[in-house]
């Protein structure tokens, strides 16, 4: 999966997280939702699979949760 496909799928990955996180963590997810995915990956980024790309978004969410 290239960067363009990741950027297109980013809202889907955020939506998947919204469906499973606790309500008190939605503010952290909102921060990611408001982040432009173009700022998260460079054009040369390549993900081996959609699972890896999804895992990257999930790891960003976990980092946001650990910040506070």
Secondary structure, 3 states (H helix, E strand, C coil): CEHHHHHHHHHHHHHHHHCCCCHHHHHHHHHHHCCCHHHCCCCCCECCCHHHHHHHHHHHHHHHHHHC
